[in-house]
Amino acid sequence: MHKDDFPSPGSPMARVRRRRSSSEVSMSPKASKSSGNKLLLYDQNKYRSMLVRTYSSLCMLAGFIFLIYMGHLYMCAMVIGIQIIMGSELFSLLRRAHEDSCLPGFRLLNWHFFFTAMLYVYGRILRQQLVNTVSTDLIFYKLVSKLIKYQMVICYFLYIAGIIWFILTLKKKMYKYQFSQFSWTHMILIVVFTQSSFTVANIFEGIFWFLLPASLIAMNDVAAYFFGFFFGKTPLIKLSPKKTWEGFVGGSVATVASAFLLANILGRFQWLTCPRKDLTTGWLHCDPGPLFKPEYFSLGWFPEWFRWKEIPILPVQWHALYLGLFASIIAPFGGFFASGFKRAFKIKDFGDSIPGHGGFTDRMDCQMVMAIFAYIYYQSFVAPQDYSVDDILDQIMRNLSFEEQKTLYKKLGQILLDRNNGFS
């Protein structure tokens, strides 16, 4: 063959060939050397990357613990901050500088939809806590009640204003780009706000129901990384060349065991198990409920010299096992989905906000799946299915005006007085 038949190193054909060769993973034993280069076990720079990853993980862990200590409101602020960063990373993914320069204010429109969705979602989730917070002040109570009553109307017209804004900015020869960005923006809203709304709901049901699932995802990620780091030899899935069966299985066992033990530790703190009914930051005290009251199991079948004769187990630990199984077997597919998405757009990470980890979107892929499952599991198998006095009071405070509440109070008092006279 003539030397001109080969593409030059900088030609498009050469770049395509290099991209194809770098994205393919060989599964053949004969090609173990080429495939092994992608596994952590054979990575020449694995110790340096592990060090960077460890430092950034410890910094995030320290900040996370501080926010847990500060309370529910600060943790919600953390979720909102992560949301905004994820939105920025995803908005930038399909951005084209040339088209954006021809469409002044087009990025502002994306954020208009973003914050309209934020107002709607958090207004629906936190409205009862907001009412409880201002219930002692009649003026603020009336103002908040009106805002809550018309919140859906306000958000609807803000959204309609965004639609009109979008239509008025349509520009000839750029329709395809503008409509693709419009669709991409709404896809981001669905992905980001779905998981975040469930996350905030879990936090106010009790920090335990947010902290345990989130910790299990982190535990599974760390355990799978280290098992793959030291023992990984069998590739797991082509979408993530560095994932191995050894890491997947080892991470799953470690996650399920950690779920059972961690639930016992976290379940002993009222600060973590009590639900938050308002938006204050004071310390919580409540009846922990049967899930967080230890049951003692006898260890009589152990030898006489064994020190412990019984072991305390919280009923919530059995629920934690199901969360651990989901976190180790199903939730990783959120990461695989994100890996496939990045490969489709030929990017390594969604961002570079976290050294050694990529962007926040890279870290939240599995957390999204886990937050939704934790909420559904709690509502289906843990939350009381019958209405309690507190539930009825919540409905009264949420749906009745102050005057209607006073009328109800008088009528209920009269009913109880008549009943008392009937028995006497």
Order of alpha helices (4+ residues) and beta strands (2+ residues): alpha-alpha-alpha-alpha-alpha-alpha-alpha-alpha-alpha-alpha-beta-beta-alpha-alpha-beta-beta-alpha-alpha-alpha-alpha-alpha
